[in-house]
Amino acid sequence: MNVLLYSYVQGTAVHLEREKQAAGDTGLSGEQWMDAQAAAFDAVTTSGRYPVFAEVTGSFDAANGYDLRLDEVFELGLTSMLDGLALRIGGADPGR
């Protein structure tokens, strides 16, 4: 269980570090990089070759786009993992 928890936290940290490295290498924030990829993304989603991908990405709010809030994703994953571990260890109520 220790390895599982460590791997989850380390995996998130690795991705944060890679994002920082990419920003340093390119001089672009993640959002700026995504904006620069918009034409290529549109080409993929309108090509007709990937209809399910186009449908899923088309369901995002066009005005606001899709904002990946890593803090929220991390918290949800960590809470779910800890609740599951609590149940596995001793049948504890995850609401506590």
C-alpha positions in Angstrom: 0.0 0.0 0.0 2.9 2.3 0.7 4.3 1.7 -2.8 0.9 2.4 -4.3 0.5 5.7 -2.5 4.1 6.7 -3.2 3.6 5.9 -6.9 0.5 8.0 -7.1 2.2 11.0 -5.6 5.4 10.5 -7.5 3.6 10.1 -10.8 1.8 13.4 -10.3 5.0 15.1 -9.3 6.8 13.8 -12.4 4.1 15.2 -14.7 4.4 18.6 -12.9 8.1 18.6 -13.4 7.9 17.7 -17.1 5.4 20.5 -17.6 7.8 23.0 -15.9 10.7 21.7 -18.0 8.6 22.0 -21.2 7.7 25.6 -20.3 11.3 26.4 -19.7 12.4 24.8 -23.0 9.7 26.5 -25.1 9.1 29.7 -23.2 5.4 28.9 -23.5 2.9 28.2 -20.7 0.8 25.1 -21.0 -2.1 27.2 -22.2 0.0 29.0 -24.8 1.3 25.7 -26.1 -2.3 24.4 -26.4 -3.4 27.5 -28.2 -0.5 27.0 -30.7 -1.7 23.5 -31.4 -5.3 24.5 -32.1 -5.0 24.2 -35.9 -3.5 20.7 -35.7 -6.2 19.7 -33.2 -9.0 21.0 -35.4 -7.5 19.1 -38.4 -7.6 15.9 -36.4 -11.1 16.4 -35.0 -12.7 17.4 -38.3 -10.9 14.8 -40.5 -13.6 12.2 -39.9 -11.0 9.6 -39.0 -11.6 9.7 -35.2 -15.4 10.2 -34.8 -15.5 9.1 -31.1 -12.6 11.5 -30.2 -14.3 14.3 -32.1 -17.6 13.6 -30.3 -16.0 13.6 -26.9 -13.9 16.8 -27.5 -16.9 18.4 -29.2 -18.9 18.0 -26.0 -16.6 20.4 -24.1 -18.0 23.9 -23.5 -16.8 25.9 -26.5 -16.8 29.2 -24.7 -14.7 27.9 -21.8 -12.8 25.0 -23.3 -11.5 22.3 -21.1 -9.5 23.3 -18.1 -7.6 20.5 -16.4 -7.2 21.6 -12.8 -4.5 19.3 -11.5 -5.1 20.1 -7.9 -8.7 18.9 -8.1 -7.7 15.8 -10.1 -5.0 15.0 -7.6 -7.3 15.5 -4.6 -10.0 13.4 -6.1 -7.6 10.6 -6.9 -5.9 10.7 -3.5 -9.2 10.8 -1.6 -10.5 7.8 -3.6 -7.3 5.9 -3.0 -7.2 6.6 0.7 -10.9 5.7 1.1 -10.3 2.5 -0.7 -7.2 1.7 1.4 -9.2 2.4 4.6 -11.8 -0.1 3.6 -9.2 -2.6 2.6 -7.3 -2.3 5.9 -10.1 -2.4 8.4 -13.5 -1.8 6.9 -13.4 1.8 8.1 -16.1 4.2 7.0 -14.5 6.4 4.2 -16.7 9.3 5.3 -14.8 9.7 8.5 
